[in-house]
Amino acid sequence: MNLLHRLQDPQLVAACQHFFGVRHRPGEKQYCYRDEKGREHLTKAEACEARSSERFVGQCGSRQRPRGKGKASADFHTKTHVRHGSSASDGEGGKGWMSLLLGENTGGTEGSMEEDNTLSESEPEDQEYIITNMFWYHLFFFATALGGELFYSVFFCFWAWNVDGAVLRRVIMVWMVTMYIGQALKDLLKVPRPACPPAVRLDSKWELEYGLPSTHAMVGAAMPFSIFILSLNRYQLDWMWGLAIALIWCSCVCLSRIYLGMHSVLDVLCGLVLVSGLLVAMLPWVDTLDHLALTHPASPLITIILTIAMVVCYPATDRWTPARGDTTVIVGVGCGSLLGSWVNYQLGIIREPSLPPPYTVLWPTLNMVGLSLLRTSLGMVVIVAVKAIFKSLSFATICALLQIRAEDYMNKTGGLSVRHRLVVELFYKFITYIAIGFTVVYTGPATFRLVGIERPTFYTEV
């Protein structure tokens, strides 16, 4: 238990940040730790988090609100961490898969379920820190993006349209299960993120979510290693280079979460242990699951039932976090991609290859690169259109079914219950991102085929 306590200690996070060049500015105002008397003024959500923090750290750290990255000072190479609004809707944590790319915002004006997380009056308005090594700063901000939704929104589309749909189908299965289990465990365990101070929060995104396990660490390991292993079974690749890239990718993502003050060392290690077990359990069966998903007549019905069950059975929380909305987006994308793949196979668009793997890697020519960029650009336009259409239709449908006014939901008026807000949010996101997942694997390639720019190997990817 002493080891777990040490690994969860925010002082260890602060020490890691100091090693990589993050310093508290001399003479800065510090956040105060609340005593028992001060804690009487906490909201229910904050008090719950304080108690949870005491169990794992032994002290009660005050809650931070979302902040921007700050501005650099030319003289001191500084970054200033500024505190913003106090409601959950002001955070960026609610942005789900493809949300940043497509303008989706889980929290805020569209009626996500917020709790009143008002700041204590005794807390200062800003926290300043000094970055003494800009190399690590930029590297780790880039690395943390490798585990985020914006990266995968582009990566999945590019891979499906330009590289290999067979590998992508299997990787999406791994991604969906990994993220669902990680997000659900966060909301079950309710372990807060590292207290700041002593750590410094350099990033505000996902701050309203709980901390353990680190889903960034989970997906930062699941994605590169599943791509590496599945590609190694399909293509003639240099396994040493593939393994090195996977290790570097995973290490950078994991270290970035500690560097940014978003996770403790224990959060990251638990995420790595958990995802290791999931990969060992899933990878031997992923080919069989993919074959059944493509060929079984009842595959669409089973897929829809299972994914709806995942959304409905997601664990309830004592306060609003963006995790449930994000998870619904992920499950919706997975469901849509499975449905699109089944349609592709049933229509004969994809079929069994004439030669067994492994295949020789075809490195792109200049013409292939140009066509790839054209497919990606056109495909993104199609996805934006699909997203706009299905979001409007699904939102109007659920409002009509529940007999509520859209204006009441958008403006948070009319006395709508928390349950109604949750149903509206999950319904329109689930339907919208099913359509987006379907577009990635079916509608997008169909559009490319229509204009004569489809990738030829798309026809043999089973």
matplotlib code that plots the C-alpha trace (Angstrom):
import matplotlib.pyplot as plt

x = [0.0, 2.9, 4.1, 0.6, 0.4, 3.8, 2.9, -0.4, 1.4, 1.1, 4.6, 5.9, 4.2, 5.7, 9.1, 8.8, 7.6, 10.6, 13.0, 11.6, 11.9, 8.5, 9.1, 6.8, 7.4, 9.2, 6.8, 3.7, 0.4, -0.3, -3.6, -4.6, -5.6, -9.0, -9.4, -12.5, -14.2, -13.5, -14.8, -18.2, -18.7, -17.9, -20.5, -21.6, -19.5, -16.4, -16.8, -17.0, -13.8, -12.1, -12.9, -11.7, -8.4, -7.9, -8.2, -5.5, -3.2, -3.8, -4.6, -7.4, -6.4, -8.6, -10.3, -8.9, -11.1, -10.2, -7.5, -5.8, -2.2, -1.3, 1.1, 4.9, 7.1, 9.9, 12.2, 11.6, 10.2, 7.3, 3.8, 1.0, -1.7, -4.9, -8.1, -11.4, -15.1, -16.5, -19.0, -18.5, -19.8, -16.8, -14.3, -13.0, -13.1, -16.4, -15.1, -15.4, -14.2, -14.0, -15.4, -12.6, -12.5, -16.2, -17.2, -18.8, -18.9, -20.2, -20.4, -22.0, -24.6, -26.0, -27.2, -24.7, -25.3, -23.3, -22.9, -22.3, -18.5, -18.0, -14.6, -13.8, -13.4, -10.0, -8.5, -6.4, -7.3, -4.2, -1.3, 2.0, 4.8, 8.1, 9.1, 12.8, 13.0, 10.8, 11.8, 10.1, 7.1, 6.4, 7.3, 4.9, 2.1, 2.5, 2.7, -0.5, -2.3, -1.3, -3.7, -6.5, -9.7, -8.5, -5.6, -7.7, -10.4, -7.9, -5.8, -8.7, -10.1, -6.7, -5.9, -9.3, -9.1, -5.4, -3.7, -5.5, -9.2, -8.6, -6.2, -8.3, -11.5, -9.6, -7.9, -11.3, -12.6, -9.6, -9.9, -13.7, -13.3, -10.2, -11.7, -15.1, -13.5, -11.1, -13.7, -16.2, -13.5, -12.8, -16.3, -16.6, -13.4, -13.8, -10.1, -9.3, -6.4, -3.2, -3.7, -2.3, -0.2, 2.2, 1.8, 1.2, -1.7, -0.4, -3.4, -7.1, -8.6, -10.4, -9.7, -13.3, -12.9, -11.5, -8.0, -7.5, -6.8, -5.2, -7.1, -4.4, -1.9, -4.3, -5.0, -1.3, -0.3, -3.3, -3.2, 0.5, 1.0, -2.3, -1.4, 2.1, 1.0, -1.9, 0.2, 3.0, 0.6, -0.5, 2.6, 6.3, 7.6, 10.8, 9.5, 12.4, 11.5, 7.8, 8.4, 10.7, 8.0, 5.4, 7.6, 8.5, 4.8, 3.6, 6.4, 5.9, 2.1, 2.4, 5.1, 3.2, 0.3, 2.5, 4.4, 1.1, 0.0, -3.1, -2.2, -0.3, 2.3, -0.2, -2.8, -0.5, 0.9, -2.6, -3.7, -0.7, -1.3, -5.0, -4.4, -1.8, -4.3, -6.9, -4.5, -3.5, -7.2, -8.4, -5.7, -5.9, -9.7, -9.9, -9.6, -12.4, -14.6, -13.9, -14.9, -18.1, -18.9, -18.5, -20.2, -22.8, -26.4, -27.3, -24.2, -25.9, -28.6, -26.1, -23.9, -26.7, -28.0, -24.5, -23.6, -26.9, -26.4, -22.9, -24.3, -27.3, -25.2, -22.4, -22.0, -23.8, -21.7, -22.3, -21.4, -21.2, -18.1, -17.6, -16.6, -20.1, -20.7, -17.2, -17.8, -21.1, -19.3, -16.6, -19.2, -21.2, -18.2, -17.4, -21.0, -21.2, -17.9, -19.0, -22.3, -20.5, -18.0, -20.8, -22.6, -19.3, -18.8, -22.5, -22.4, -19.1, -17.2, -14.6, -13.8, -11.3, -7.8, -6.6, -3.2, -2.6, -0.6, 2.0, 2.0, 4.7, 4.5, 3.8, 5.4, 3.5, 4.5, 4.0, 0.8, -0.5, 0.3, -1.7, -4.7, -4.4, -4.6, -7.6, -9.4, -8.8, -10.0, -13.1, -13.9, -13.7, -16.2, -18.5, -18.2, -18.9, -22.1, -23.2, -22.5, -24.5, -27.5, -27.7, -27.1, -30.0, -32.3, -31.5, -31.8, -35.2, -36.4, -35.5, -37.0, -40.2, -40.3, -39.8, -42.1, -39.5, -38.6, -35.2, -34.8, -35.2, -32.4, -30.1, -30.6, -31.0, -34.5, -38.0, -37.1, -35.8, -34.8, -31.2, -32.5, -34.1, -30.9, -28.9, -31.3, -31.2, -27.4, -26.7, -29.3, -28.2, -24.5, -25.0, -27.0, -24.8, -21.5, -23.0, -23.5, -20.0, -18.5, -20.6, -19.3, -15.7, -15.9, -18.7, -20.0, -16.6, -15.1, -18.4, -17.9, -14.3, -15.5, -18.1, -15.5, -12.9, -10.3, -10.9, -7.9, -7.7, -6.8, -10.0, -11.7, -9.7, -9.5, -11.0]
y = [0.0, 2.3, 1.8, 2.6, 5.6, 6.8, 6.2, 8.2, 11.1, 14.3, 15.2, 12.5, 14.2, 17.5, 15.9, 14.5, 17.8, 19.5, 17.0, 17.9, 21.7, 22.8, 25.3, 27.2, 30.9, 32.4, 34.3, 32.9, 32.6, 29.0, 27.1, 26.5, 23.1, 23.3, 22.2, 20.6, 24.0, 25.1, 21.9, 22.6, 25.1, 22.5, 21.4, 17.8, 16.9, 18.6, 17.1, 13.6, 14.2, 15.6, 12.5, 10.3, 12.3, 11.8, 8.1, 7.9, 10.8, 11.5, 15.2, 17.2, 19.2, 22.0, 21.5, 23.2, 24.5, 24.3, 26.5, 27.4, 26.7, 30.3, 32.7, 32.5, 35.3, 36.2, 37.1, 34.2, 31.5, 31.2, 29.8, 31.3, 29.0, 31.0, 30.0, 30.4, 29.9, 27.8, 25.5, 22.2, 23.4, 25.7, 22.9, 21.2, 17.8, 16.9, 16.7, 13.3, 11.4, 13.7, 16.5, 19.0, 18.4, 18.5, 21.1, 18.8, 20.0, 17.5, 20.0, 23.4, 25.0, 21.7, 20.7, 18.3, 17.5, 19.9, 20.1, 23.4, 23.3, 26.8, 27.8, 28.7, 32.4, 31.8, 30.5, 32.8, 33.6, 32.3, 29.9, 30.8, 28.4, 28.6, 26.3, 26.0, 23.4, 24.1, 20.9, 18.7, 21.1, 20.8, 17.1, 16.1, 18.3, 16.6, 13.2, 13.7, 14.4, 10.9, 9.6, 12.0, 12.1, 14.7, 12.5, 9.4, 11.2, 11.9, 8.8, 6.3, 8.1, 8.3, 4.7, 3.4, 5.5, 5.2, 2.3, -0.9, -1.4, -4.9, -3.9, -0.8, -2.9, -5.0, -2.0, -0.2, -3.2, -3.0, 0.8, 0.6, -2.1, -0.5, 3.0, 1.7, -0.3, 2.5, 5.2, 3.0, 2.2, 5.9, 6.6, 3.5, 4.2, 8.0, 8.6, 12.4, 13.7, 14.8, 17.8, 21.1, 22.2, 20.5, 19.5, 22.0, 21.5, 22.4, 21.1, 21.6, 19.1, 16.2, 17.7, 17.2, 13.4, 11.2, 10.0, 6.3, 4.5, 6.7, 6.1, 8.0, 5.4, 2.6, 3.9, 5.0, 1.4, -0.4, 1.5, 1.3, -2.3, -3.6, -1.9, -3.4, -6.9, -7.0, -5.5, -7.9, -10.8, -9.2, -7.6, -8.3, -5.8, -5.2, -6.1, -4.3, -1.0, -1.6, -2.5, 0.5, 2.9, 1.3, 1.6, 5.2, 6.1, 4.5, 5.9, 9.5, 9.3, 8.0, 10.4, 13.3, 12.7, 13.0, 16.0, 17.8, 17.1, 15.2, 11.8, 10.3, 7.6, 5.0, 6.1, 5.5, 2.2, 0.9, 1.8, 0.0, -3.2, -3.1, -2.7, -5.4, -7.8, -6.6, -7.0, -10.5, -11.5, -9.8, -10.1, -13.9, -13.6, -10.4, -12.2, -14.5, -11.7, -9.7, -12.7, -13.1, -9.4, -9.5, -12.8, -13.6, -12.7, -11.5, -9.4, -6.0, -6.8, -8.2, -5.2, -2.7, -4.6, -4.9, -1.2, 0.0, -2.1, -0.6, 2.9, 2.1, 0.1, 2.6, 3.3, 6.3, 8.9, 11.3, 14.3, 15.3, 14.3, 14.2, 10.5, 9.1, 11.4, 10.6, 6.9, 7.1, 8.7, 6.0, 3.2, 4.9, 5.1, 1.4, 0.4, 2.4, 1.0, -2.6, -2.0, -0.4, -3.2, -5.8, -3.9, -3.8, -7.6, -8.5, -6.3, -7.9, -4.6, -6.4, -10.0, -12.7, -12.0, -14.4, -14.8, -15.5, -13.0, -11.8, -9.2, -7.0, -3.4, -1.0, 2.3, 5.3, 7.1, 10.9, 10.2, 7.9, 10.7, 13.2, 10.8, 10.1, 13.8, 14.2, 11.3, 12.6, 16.1, 14.9, 12.3, 15.0, 17.1, 14.1, 13.4, 17.0, 16.9, 13.6, 14.8, 18.0, 16.2, 13.3, 15.6, 17.8, 14.9, 12.8, 15.9, 16.8, 13.2, 12.8, 16.1, 15.2, 11.8, 13.3, 16.2, 18.8, 22.0, 22.2, 25.7, 24.5, 22.0, 24.4, 27.3, 25.1, 26.5, 25.0, 22.9, 19.9, 17.1, 15.8, 12.4, 14.1, 16.0, 12.8, 10.9, 13.7, 14.0, 10.2, 9.6, 12.3, 11.5, 7.7, 8.1, 10.8, 8.9, 5.7, 7.6, 8.9, 5.5, 4.1, 6.9, 6.2, 2.6, 2.7, 6.1, 7.7, 4.9, 4.8, 8.5, 7.9, 5.1, 7.4, 10.0, 7.4, 7.9, 4.9, 3.0, -0.2, -2.6, -1.7, -4.6, -7.4, -6.4, -9.1]
z = [0.0, 0.7, -2.9, -4.3, -2.1, -3.4, -7.1, -6.6, -4.8, -6.7, -5.4, -7.7, -10.6, -9.6, -9.4, -12.9, -14.2, -12.5, -14.2, -17.6, -17.0, -15.4, -12.6, -10.3, -10.8, -7.7, -5.5, -7.2, -5.4, -4.3, -4.2, -0.6, 0.7, 2.4, 6.0, 7.4, 8.0, 4.5, 3.1, 4.5, 1.6, -1.1, -3.5, -3.3, -6.3, -4.9, -1.5, -3.1, -5.0, -1.9, 0.1, -2.8, -3.0, 0.7, 0.4, -2.3, -1.4, 2.2, 1.7, 0.1, -2.9, -4.2, -7.5, -10.5, -13.3, -17.0, -18.2, -21.5, -22.3, -21.6, -23.4, -23.7, -22.5, -24.8, -21.8, -19.5, -21.9, -19.6, -19.9, -17.8, -16.6, -16.4, -14.7, -16.6, -15.9, -13.2, -14.8, -16.3, -19.6, -20.0, -20.2, -23.4, -21.9, -23.6, -27.1, -28.5, -31.5, -34.4, -32.2, -32.6, -36.4, -36.8, -34.2, -31.7, -28.1, -25.5, -22.7, -22.5, -24.7, -26.0, -22.6, -21.1, -17.4, -15.3, -11.6, -9.8, -9.3, -8.1, -7.0, -3.4, -2.9, -1.2, -4.4, -6.6, -10.1, -11.8, -11.5, -13.2, -14.1, -16.1, -18.9, -18.9, -21.7, -24.7, -26.5, -23.9, -23.8, -27.5, -27.7, -24.9, -26.2, -29.6, -27.9, -25.9, -29.2, -30.3, -27.7, -28.4, -30.5, -33.0, -34.0, -34.4, -36.3, -39.0, -38.6, -39.0, -42.0, -43.7, -42.9, -44.2, -47.4, -48.2, -46.4, -45.3, -44.4, -43.1, -40.4, -39.6, -38.9, -36.3, -34.8, -34.3, -32.4, -30.1, -29.8, -29.0, -26.3, -24.7, -24.5, -23.2, -20.3, -19.4, -19.4, -17.4, -14.8, -14.4, -13.5, -11.2, -9.2, -9.1, -8.4, -8.9, -11.0, -9.3, -6.9, -8.2, -6.4, -5.9, -9.5, -12.3, -14.7, -18.2, -20.0, -19.3, -21.7, -20.1, -16.7, -15.5, -16.0, -13.2, -13.4, -12.9, -15.2, -17.8, -21.0, -22.8, -21.6, -22.6, -26.1, -26.5, -26.0, -27.7, -31.0, -32.0, -30.7, -32.3, -35.6, -35.4, -34.6, -37.1, -39.9, -39.1, -39.8, -43.1, -44.6, -45.0, -42.5, -40.6, -37.1, -35.3, -36.8, -36.1, -32.5, -32.0, -33.4, -31.2, -28.0, -28.7, -29.5, -26.3, -24.1, -25.3, -24.8, -21.3, -20.2, -21.7, -19.3, -16.3, -17.7, -18.3, -14.7, -15.9, -14.4, -11.6, -12.2, -10.8, -13.2, -16.1, -14.8, -14.1, -17.7, -19.1, -17.1, -18.0, -21.7, -21.7, -20.4, -23.0, -25.9, -24.8, -24.5, -27.7, -30.4, -30.8, -31.4, -33.5, -36.8, -35.9, -34.7, -37.8, -40.0, -38.1, -38.3, -42.1, -42.9, -40.4, -41.5, -38.0, -37.6, -38.0, -35.4, -32.9, -33.4, -32.8, -29.7, -28.1, -28.7, -27.4, -24.3, -23.8, -23.9, -21.6, -19.1, -18.7, -15.0, -13.5, -11.7, -8.8, -10.9, -14.6, -16.5, -20.3, -20.1, -20.8, -23.8, -25.2, -24.7, -26.6, -29.5, -29.5, -29.4, -32.1, -34.4, -33.8, -34.5, -37.7, -39.0, -38.3, -40.1, -43.1, -43.3, -43.3, -46.2, -48.1, -47.8, -48.6, -51.8, -52.9, -52.7, -50.5, -50.9, -50.0, -51.5, -54.3, -52.5, -48.8, -46.7, -46.0, -48.8, -50.1, -49.0, -51.9, -51.1, -52.5, -55.6, -56.1, -58.0, -55.2, -52.6, -54.6, -54.9, -51.1, -50.3, -52.7, -51.2, -47.7, -48.5, -50.3, -47.6, -44.8, -46.7, -47.0, -43.2, -42.3, -44.4, -42.9, -39.4, -39.9, -41.4, -38.9, -35.9, -36.9, -37.7, -34.6, -32.3, -33.7, -33.5, -29.9, -28.9, -30.7, -29.0, -25.5, -26.3, -25.3, -27.1, -28.7, -27.3, -23.8, -24.2, -26.0, -23.5, -20.4, -19.7, -19.3, -16.3, -18.2, -15.9, -15.8, -17.2, -20.2, -20.9, -20.7, -23.0, -25.6, -25.5, -25.8, -28.5, -31.0, -30.4, -30.8, -34.1, -35.5, -34.9, -36.2, -39.4, -39.3, -38.7, -41.6, -43.8, -43.0, -44.3, -46.8, -47.9, -48.3, -50.5, -52.5, -53.2, -54.3, -56.6, -58.1, -59.1, -60.1, -57.3, -55.1, -53.8, -55.9, -53.1, -51.4, -53.3, -51.6, -48.0, -45.9]

ax = plt.figure().add_subplot(projection="3d")
ax.plot(x, y, z, "-o")
ax.set_aspect("equal")
plt.show()
